[in-house]
Amino acid sequence: MQNNLTLSKQLFIAAAIAFFMLLTRGSHVLTQVSLPDASLALFLLGGLFLGADNKSSAGWFAGFFVLATVIDFGAAAFDPAQGFCLTNGYWGLIPAYGAMWLGGLLLGDISSRLQQDVFAANIKAILAYVLVSLGTTFIAFVISTQTYYLFSGRFPAKGLIESMQHGWEYLPSWMGFSAMYFAFVWLCVALWRSIKPLQTSKA
């Protein structure tokens, strides 16, 4: 599925990812409505749609992470309260988002093996989409939470075993909002595919 994307389609997808990152991340640059952060879903979708070419995959990932960082540090410059999480632990987002990107690459590989994309309306494709998206979201949660507790300097440095006991109260919202976005994307693709044949038949 990924390899069939033309450059113009890749640029459109990249622009859409950047737009929704600006729309939902941190200070909500484009809206006053406090939308849940969609960054996890966006990085997974980036890996899925833009990660087929190994040469450009790392560049896309780096570009989106730089955008996320600019948003976060820019917001903190205008409102210091927004910078509470901007500690040494912040950089744990690199491997956390990297896990999401790799999840997208895995979904692309699964698409090739199934010989159909993961948005197909059948059990195998849906199961792969759900398991990989939620599995990588959980991995990203563990990485992000633990690097923050270990390296932010805001908590006593008692090691990994101690830090693993904290942060789990955020897991339901972390997983829930991500699942919401993953479901939204799947439904949008399904809706588009149901409308497209009708448009073709009318033409």
Secondary structure, DSSP 8 states (H G I E B T S, - for coil): -GGG--HHHHHHHHHHHHHHHHHHSTTTTT-SS-----HHHHHHHHHHHH-SSHHHHHHHHHHHHHHHHHHHHHHHHH-GGGGTT-SGGGGGHHHHHHHHHHHHHHHHHHHHHHTS-TTSSSHHHHHHHHHHHHHHHHHHHHHHHHHHHHHSSSS----HHHHTTSSGGGHHHHHHHHHHHHHHHHHHHHHHHHHHHHHHHH-
